């Protein structure tokens, strides 16, 4: 049976941004539901360790647990294990699959997209080998599961995130074989510049750098991975200068390689909701067009946190709060002017810091011009469909720069990841524009049984399930009541 | 943050391709497998190459395994449970 439910606000994503927004909105009496596909709230930043891991080895970022507790105490309906995989034809109803893979249709008078970010890989020969992962996976294994990703591990890519991951591995006793950074950010001059205004954040980075230096972890700057070799698991990594990525300079024996070039906004749901996006020239990423409050080009849809543009957890939380206050003001709630100004001011300060750190590392758009062009023809470009760079190049010569035609001919980007891992690299190899695949339904693979169940109940449905969020104690102002859910036109929303 | 354990964690036993494996209670299935040095979670349906977990957050779908007969389960999002029967495409006989 498909359940149909309506809320004041539906928030997709229970990370720092989504939780900050949810807590404030629920505290004001709105009926708020947070959906997250992970088994626990917290998002990637506040990924909750298994209770047994926390008990024995201590808790990673306990402030995340406290935030989740506050959100629950505020009366937010928290639905974990719920996958939002699409948007119905009305452009408003979210198509959701619950933990038992039953379909749920959920509508909010406001929708807040807080879908976060994912890591940016650049393909290289062998990136599909087992044992080659994102740095984020190594970090989750270390922080949430107390499991070392390998015994001898190389970190590569670009950005500040490589440093804390290396430190987490050291703490587990892992031999960190080295860090290959595509840029040359670690110069005292630039760091000193940053320390003038943002001592705390840079001290944090400097602290990681000091620990790595004490452990004599080699740091190779202006260096990229050009290939990984191995059979059933990676055994060695070959490095080259960023400026000359075809000439190998060093080969390192490893049993795991973690490569990531920072983070990209996860904007597919926002795009599916019809929010306009523009390509950020520095990153090449599709970024939603937003007001200062996070309101998208759709009046009832907000995009917050990393999905709105990469900035880190503190910026994400400030954006979440700003969006919540904007909604409350629109709903006629009394929001003190000082409270309105605070997150906006914090956000601006953090954005300045972000610009500073961004300037330390090479712009992803620059790397996208440099690296995919030198990818050998035989290298796997699209992991899911096992399409090589050579196939994409050959087809791109006849498709006149149309990324979708290239995709249709080669199947690159048509697999279950929907081009999230390879999309921008396919565009770079094919030298096409626009540089992102359009967002397609479903944004995640959905079991056929879920779709069938939904289709079966579409024709006969009349019931509207009572909302589980109507809990005792949470007084709802009449002004904030949703309009009643009327019967929707027959035949809509069938699974494609 | 300490590498040495001040207490002994309780463990669970589950099955990987019929073989019993121990893991710390409640960790992700991906961690339980990696902790047991299992890295080939599946084979790519096009190229038949071995594949293992990549993103660790549910978007790449490279960590899909079969759990209690249900295929396509993302190991990185699934907590390990006692008695869970996990099949990977890495070591079992392939058609």
Interface residues (C-beta under 8 A of the other chain):
Chain A: X37 X38 X39 X44 X50 X51 X52 X53 X55 X56 X57 X58 X118 X119 X128 X129 X130 X131 X132 X133 X134 X136 X137 X138 X140 X141 X144 X145 X146 X147 X149 X171 X172 X173 X231 X232 X233 X266 X380 X383 X384 X385 X386 X416 X417 X420 X421 X444 X445 X447
Chain B: X1 X2 X3 X5 X6 X7 X8 X9 X10 X24 X25 X26 X27 X28 X30 X31 X34 X35 X39 X40 X41 X44 X46 X47 X49 X50 X51 X52 X53 X54 X55 X56 X57 X58 X59 X60 X61 X62 X72 X76 X77 X78 X79 X90
